[in-house]
């Protein structure tokens, strides 16, 4: 395995390899990820494997438990849909408030997330794309000015973060187009439209997840 012409770091390449093994089902939910075995399989040292596993924890595909190790995340599609339904209500409300209270710095952060996330998706960098996806929603919550929204959504986000990874192939750039529409409604100070677009985005994700599990 080589880094290749894209000049990605070895950690990024290893993370992509592990992601492929998880999404293909070869690494099954609940499987413990042993750094030494993965390193031997991929022909690399343990250090980039360790870094890749830490990065993949943020995507929701990997769960790291203190004193127990790293495991492939276990998930139930319908349970994830129920979590996303709750998130849709909270994030719709956050977008509505953000349209009323956002600052120019808030908009700049939303633009950064969309731009960097789109580029990452185009080059197949799932880890960076997932991070930008999470950062976008966190930015909307901060722009809302209500800290209790982030505190409430936080645990739900941890349980549903892997949805972006599961649907990366099918949604990819479509997801960023939806984020752009949310951003534009917030920028134009249209609270109801911002809430509608945020809710529509989450509904589309739920529909795609249900189709993927059918």
CORZI-V858463 format. One record per helix or strand of 2 or more residues. SS is the DSSP state (a for helix, b for strand). FROM is the first residue (numbers start at 1). LEN is the number of residues. If there is no record, write none. Layout:
# CORZI-V858463
ss & from & len
SS & FROM & LEN
SS & FROM & LEN
This chain:
# CORZI-V858463
ss & from & len
a & 10 & 14
b & 32 & 2
a & 35 & 8
a & 46 & 12
b & 62 & 4
b & 69 & 4
a & 77 & 25
a & 104 & 19
a & 126 & 18
a & 147 & 14
a & 162 & 5
a & 168 & 20
a & 191 & 23
